[in-house]
Amino acid sequence: MRIILVDDESSVLPEMLATLKSMPGHELRVAMNSQKAHEHAAALGGVDLLITDVVMEPTDGFTLRAELQAVYPAMKTVFASQYDLSDYAAQLDGAKVLAKPVASDALRTMVQSVVLEFATQKTAAAPQPVASGVRAPAVAQASPVKSQPIQGIPVSGVRVTPAQVIPSPIATQASAPRVAAVVAEQDSLVGVSLGDYRIERVIGTNAWGKAYAATQTSVNRLVGLNALDPARSENPDERTHFLADARAKAAVSHPFIVSVFEADEREGVVFFTHEFLDGATLSEMARQRRSLDEKTALHVMKVAAEGLNYLWSHNISHGLFDATSIRIGSDGIARLANLATEGADPYVFV
């Protein structure tokens, strides 16, 4: 299913994006304005589900929905809003509503309900067998009706409570318990040499696959190594996208941003290497209830501001910035993750 998430508040995107990315089998794009949403829809060849805020500038969510639905009439819509939308029954017709802040489980259930709707529609639309010699009647297709843009939405200040959410949640199947930690010894790449790099241990996962600590044997240097998931590496488009992403990161040169060294393919593994960072991210520190002293906090803000300004001033497409993007090393020095990505990256928002 092709999903476009639209919100002009960057602070609410990371959590919603993480939830959607945890649900496999979907093509996902993120936009902060209507123009980008239209571009994503065109690039995807259509859109099945639009998840959008309502109060946005310069184009509100109701108008965006009407514009997209005129082109893609089968599109479903979920509005996410902190305001009472009960006075907008006409604009909400056929749509679902989630209250902000959007709970991860509520968003997941909502997407599952839309998937179920599409599956039901496809089953109902499937041609039924007809007797030999009898022609099935033709079904006339309805012409899309373009809704009129609204003139703006007054901010009532009334928050939507969970009881006001329009759709009824559907029961979800219990998922198998996830393994909380990755045991390095069970990973098939640990101990393997990929050219100049010997894999030491698994240190995490990311959007592409697994992240490892590796030793660059020629110079005895510890590096980070990101490997493309084996199943995805069989897809030529995925390989091209992964390597283009690595090239975009390698082009970044800033003292506060993690440097990428090289990309390669060895033993059937597609990977790229980068500076190795120890320590913890701001997100990890928050979960551990660790605080920052004033000096470190100012240093972190400087790193984030100058690093992001570099990306913006050089017009470099980049992914979402959040608490996982800053890592503070054991030496107390903060670094910004290399967020650069090729311009066609699915999760880029500008």
C-alpha positions as CSV (number, residue, x, y, z in Angstrom):
1,M,0.0,0.0,0.0
2,R,1.2,3.5,-0.9
3,I,1.1,5.8,2.1
4,I,1.9,9.6,2.2
5,L,2.3,11.2,5.7
6,V,1.8,15.0,5.7
7,D,2.4,17.3,8.6
8,D,4.0,20.8,8.8
9,E,5.1,20.2,12.4
10,S,8.4,18.3,12.2
11,S,8.3,17.4,15.9
12,V,5.4,15.0,15.4
13,L,6.8,13.2,12.4
14,P,9.5,11.0,13.8
15,E,7.2,8.9,16.1
16,M,4.5,8.5,13.5
17,L,7.1,7.7,10.9
18,A,8.7,5.0,13.2
19,T,5.3,3.4,13.6
20,L,4.6,3.3,9.9
21,K,8.1,2.0,9.1
22,S,7.6,-0.9,11.6
23,M,4.7,-2.1,9.4
24,P,6.2,-4.0,6.4
25,G,4.7,-4.2,3.0
26,H,4.1,-0.5,2.4
27,E,5.7,2.3,0.3
28,L,6.0,5.3,2.6
29,R,6.7,9.0,1.8
30,V,6.8,12.0,4.1
31,A,6.0,15.6,3.3
32,M,5.7,18.9,5.2
33,N,3.6,20.7,2.6
34,S,1.0,20.0,-0.1
35,Q,3.4,20.5,-3.0
36,K,5.7,17.8,-1.7
37,A,2.7,15.5,-1.2
38,H,1.7,15.9,-4.8
39,E,5.2,15.2,-6.0
40,H,5.4,12.0,-3.9
41,A,2.0,10.9,-5.2
42,A,3.2,11.3,-8.7
43,A,6.5,9.5,-8.1
44,L,4.6,6.6,-6.5
45,G,2.1,6.4,-9.4
46,G,-0.7,7.1,-7.0
47,V,-1.6,7.1,-3.3
48,D,-3.7,4.6,-1.4
49,L,-3.7,6.2,2.0
50,L,-3.2,9.9,2.9
51,I,-2.4,10.6,6.6
52,T,-2.5,14.3,7.1
53,D,-2.8,17.1,9.6
54,V,-5.7,19.5,9.0
55,V,-4.5,22.9,10.1
56,M,-1.5,23.6,7.8
57,E,-0.1,26.4,5.8
58,P,-0.5,27.3,3.0
59,T,-2.8,24.4,2.1
60,D,-5.0,22.8,4.8
61,G,-5.5,19.1,5.0
62,F,-9.1,19.1,3.7
63,T,-8.0,20.9,0.5
64,L,-5.1,18.6,0.1
65,R,-7.4,15.6,0.4
66,A,-9.8,17.0,-2.2
67,E,-7.0,17.8,-4.7
68,L,-5.4,14.3,-4.4
69,Q,-8.8,12.5,-4.4
70,A,-9.7,14.2,-7.6
71,V,-6.7,12.5,-9.2
72,Y,-6.8,9.3,-7.2
73,P,-10.5,8.6,-6.3
74,A,-9.8,5.3,-4.5
75,M,-7.5,7.0,-2.0
76,K,-8.4,6.6,1.7
77,T,-7.7,9.4,4.2
78,V,-6.9,9.7,7.9
79,F,-6.9,13.1,9.4
80,A,-4.7,13.7,12.5
81,S,-5.8,16.7,14.5
82,Q,-5.8,18.1,18.0
83,Y,-8.9,20.1,17.3
84,D,-12.6,19.3,17.4
85,L,-13.6,18.6,13.8
86,S,-17.3,17.9,14.4
87,D,-18.4,21.1,12.5
88,Y,-16.7,19.7,9.3
89,A,-18.9,16.7,8.6
90,A,-18.9,17.4,4.8
91,Q,-15.1,17.5,4.6
92,L,-14.8,14.4,6.8
93,D,-17.1,12.3,4.7
94,G,-15.6,8.9,4.2
95,A,-12.4,9.8,6.2
96,K,-11.2,8.6,9.5
97,V,-9.8,10.8,12.4
98,L,-7.1,10.3,14.9
99,A,-6.5,12.6,17.9
100,K,-3.2,14.3,18.4
101,P,-0.8,13.4,19.9
102,V,-1.3,10.2,17.9
103,A,-0.7,7.0,19.9
104,S,1.4,4.4,18.1
105,D,-1.1,1.6,18.6
106,A,-4.0,3.8,17.4
107,L,-2.1,4.6,14.2
108,R,-1.2,1.0,13.6
109,T,-4.8,-0.1,14.1
110,M,-6.0,2.6,11.8
111,V,-3.6,1.5,9.0
112,Q,-4.6,-2.1,9.5
113,S,-8.3,-1.2,9.1
114,V,-7.6,0.6,5.8
115,V,-5.6,-2.4,4.5
116,L,-8.7,-4.6,5.4
117,E,-11.0,-2.2,3.6
118,F,-8.9,-2.4,0.4
119,A,-8.8,-6.2,0.7
120,T,-12.5,-6.4,1.1
121,Q,-13.1,-4.1,-1.9
122,K,-10.8,-6.1,-4.1
123,T,-12.6,-9.3,-3.1
124,A,-16.0,-7.7,-3.9
125,A,-14.7,-6.3,-7.2
126,A,-13.3,-9.7,-8.4
127,P,-15.2,-10.9,-11.5
128,Q,-17.7,-13.7,-10.8
129,P,-17.8,-16.7,-13.2
130,V,-20.6,-16.4,-15.8
131,A,-22.3,-19.1,-17.9
132,S,-20.8,-19.8,-21.3
133,G,-22.0,-17.5,-23.9
134,V,-23.4,-15.0,-21.4
135,R,-21.7,-11.6,-21.3
136,A,-21.2,-10.0,-17.9
137,P,-22.8,-6.6,-17.7
138,A,-20.4,-3.7,-18.0
139,V,-19.9,-1.7,-14.8
140,A,-19.9,2.1,-15.3
141,Q,-17.1,3.9,-13.5
142,A,-18.0,6.9,-11.5
143,S,-16.3,10.1,-12.4
144,P,-14.3,11.7,-9.6
145,V,-15.9,14.8,-8.1
146,K,-13.5,17.5,-7.1
147,S,-14.4,19.0,-3.7
148,Q,-14.3,22.7,-3.2
149,P,-11.3,24.0,-1.2
150,I,-12.2,25.3,2.2
151,Q,-11.3,28.8,3.2
152,G,-9.4,27.9,6.4
153,I,-10.1,26.2,9.7
154,P,-10.7,28.2,12.8
155,V,-8.6,27.2,15.8
156,S,-11.2,26.4,18.4
157,G,-8.7,25.4,21.0
158,V,-10.9,22.3,21.9
159,R,-8.8,19.2,22.0
160,V,-10.2,15.9,20.7
161,T,-10.4,13.3,23.4
162,P,-9.9,9.6,22.6
163,A,-13.7,9.1,22.8
164,Q,-14.1,11.5,19.9
165,V,-12.1,9.5,17.5
166,I,-14.5,8.5,14.7
167,P,-13.4,5.0,13.5
168,S,-14.0,2.0,15.8
169,P,-10.7,0.2,16.3
170,I,-10.5,-3.4,15.1
171,A,-9.0,-6.2,17.0
172,T,-5.4,-6.9,16.2
173,Q,-3.7,-10.2,16.3
174,A,-1.1,-10.7,18.9
175,S,2.3,-10.6,17.5
176,A,5.1,-13.0,18.4
177,P,7.3,-11.7,21.2
178,R,10.4,-9.9,19.8
179,V,13.9,-10.8,20.9
180,A,15.1,-7.8,23.0
181,A,18.7,-8.1,22.2
182,V,20.8,-9.4,19.3
183,V,23.3,-12.0,20.2
184,A,26.4,-11.3,18.1
185,E,27.6,-14.9,18.1
186,Q,24.4,-15.9,16.2
187,D,25.0,-13.4,13.4
188,S,26.5,-15.1,10.3
189,L,28.7,-12.1,9.5
190,V,30.5,-11.8,12.9
191,G,34.1,-12.9,12.4
192,V,33.8,-12.7,8.6
193,S,36.3,-10.5,6.6
194,L,34.8,-8.3,3.9
195,G,37.9,-7.2,2.0
196,D,39.8,-4.9,4.4
197,Y,37.1,-5.1,7.1
198,R,36.7,-7.8,9.8
199,I,33.3,-7.9,11.4
200,E,33.6,-7.8,15.2
201,R,30.0,-7.5,16.5
202,V,26.5,-6.3,15.9
203,I,25.8,-2.9,17.3
204,G,22.3,-2.2,16.1
205,T,19.8,-2.0,13.2
206,N,18.8,0.8,10.9
207,A,16.5,1.4,7.9
208,W,18.8,-0.7,5.6
209,G,19.7,-3.7,7.8
210,K,22.2,-4.3,10.5
211,A,25.0,-2.1,11.8
212,Y,28.3,-3.6,12.9
213,A,31.5,-2.7,14.6
214,A,34.4,-3.8,12.3
215,T,38.2,-3.5,12.2
216,Q,39.8,-2.0,9.1
217,T,42.8,-4.4,9.2
218,S,45.2,-2.4,7.0
219,V,45.3,0.5,9.5
220,N,44.0,-1.3,12.6
221,R,41.1,1.1,12.9
222,L,37.7,0.4,14.4
223,V,34.9,1.6,12.1
224,G,31.1,1.3,11.8
225,L,29.8,-0.8,9.0
226,N,26.2,-0.7,7.6
227,A,25.2,-3.7,5.6
228,L,22.2,-3.9,3.3
229,D,19.7,-6.6,4.4
230,P,20.5,-9.8,2.3
231,A,16.9,-10.1,1.1
232,R,16.8,-6.5,-0.1
233,S,20.3,-6.8,-1.7
234,E,18.8,-9.2,-4.3
235,N,16.7,-6.3,-5.6
236,P,18.7,-4.2,-8.1
237,D,16.7,-1.1,-7.2
238,E,17.4,-1.5,-3.5
239,R,21.1,-1.9,-4.2
240,T,21.3,1.1,-6.3
241,H,19.4,3.2,-3.8
242,F,21.6,2.0,-0.9
243,L,24.8,2.8,-2.8
244,A,23.5,6.2,-3.9
245,D,22.6,6.9,-0.2
246,A,26.2,6.0,0.8
247,R,27.6,8.3,-1.9
248,A,25.4,11.2,-0.7
249,K,26.7,10.7,2.9
250,A,30.3,10.4,1.7
251,A,30.0,13.8,0.1
252,V,29.3,15.4,3.4
253,S,32.3,17.1,5.0
254,H,31.8,18.8,8.4
255,P,33.6,18.4,11.7
256,F,30.4,17.8,13.6
257,I,28.9,15.2,11.2
258,V,29.9,11.5,11.1
259,S,32.1,10.8,8.0
260,V,31.5,8.0,5.6
261,F,34.6,6.3,4.2
262,E,33.7,4.0,1.4
263,A,31.1,1.6,-0.1
264,D,31.8,-1.8,-1.5
265,E,30.4,-5.3,-2.1
266,R,32.3,-8.4,-0.8
267,E,31.2,-12.0,-0.3
268,G,27.7,-11.0,-1.6
269,V,27.4,-8.3,1.1
270,V,26.7,-4.7,0.1
271,F,27.9,-2.3,2.7
272,F,29.5,1.1,3.5
273,T,31.8,2.1,6.4
274,H,31.9,5.2,8.5
275,E,33.5,6.6,11.7
276,F,32.8,4.5,14.7
277,L,31.2,6.3,17.6
278,D,30.9,5.0,21.2
279,G,28.7,6.5,23.9
280,A,25.0,7.0,23.8
281,T,22.4,8.9,21.8
282,L,20.2,11.5,23.4
283,S,17.3,9.1,23.0
284,E,19.2,6.3,24.9
285,M,20.1,8.8,27.6
286,A,16.5,9.9,28.0
287,R,15.4,6.3,28.4
288,Q,18.1,5.8,31.1
289,R,16.9,9.0,32.8
290,R,20.4,10.5,32.4
291,S,20.7,14.3,32.3
292,L,23.1,16.7,30.7
293,D,25.0,19.4,32.5
294,E,24.7,22.9,31.2
295,K,28.0,22.9,29.3
296,T,27.2,19.6,27.5
297,A,23.7,20.8,26.7
298,L,25.1,24.0,25.1
299,H,27.6,21.9,23.2
300,V,24.9,19.6,21.9
301,M,22.8,22.5,20.7
302,K,25.8,24.0,18.9
303,V,26.5,20.6,17.1
304,A,22.9,20.2,16.1
305,A,22.5,23.8,14.9
306,E,25.8,24.0,12.9
307,G,25.4,20.5,11.4
308,L,21.8,21.1,10.2
309,N,22.8,24.5,8.9
310,Y,25.5,22.9,6.9
311,L,23.0,20.5,5.3
312,W,20.5,23.3,4.6
313,S,23.1,25.8,3.3
314,H,24.5,23.1,0.9
315,N,21.0,22.1,-0.2
316,I,21.6,18.5,0.9
317,S,18.5,16.3,1.1
318,H,18.4,14.7,4.6
319,G,16.3,12.4,6.7
320,L,14.5,13.3,9.9
321,F,16.4,14.8,12.8
322,D,15.4,13.5,16.2
323,A,16.9,12.4,19.6
324,T,18.6,9.5,17.9
325,S,20.6,11.8,15.6
326,I,23.0,13.1,18.3
327,R,25.4,10.8,20.0
328,I,27.6,11.9,22.9
329,G,30.9,9.9,23.1
330,S,32.6,8.7,26.2
331,D,34.9,11.7,25.8
332,G,31.9,14.1,26.1
333,I,32.1,15.2,22.5
334,A,28.8,15.2,20.6
335,R,28.4,14.3,16.9
336,L,25.6,14.5,14.5
337,A,24.6,11.4,12.6
338,N,25.1,11.6,8.8
339,L,21.5,12.3,7.8
340,A,22.4,13.0,4.1
341,T,20.6,10.9,1.6
342,E,20.1,10.8,-2.1
343,G,17.3,13.2,-3.3
344,A,14.9,10.4,-4.1
345,D,15.1,8.9,-0.6
346,P,11.6,7.8,0.5
347,Y,11.8,9.5,3.9
348,V,13.3,12.8,2.8
349,F,11.3,15.9,3.7
350,V,12.2,19.4,2.7
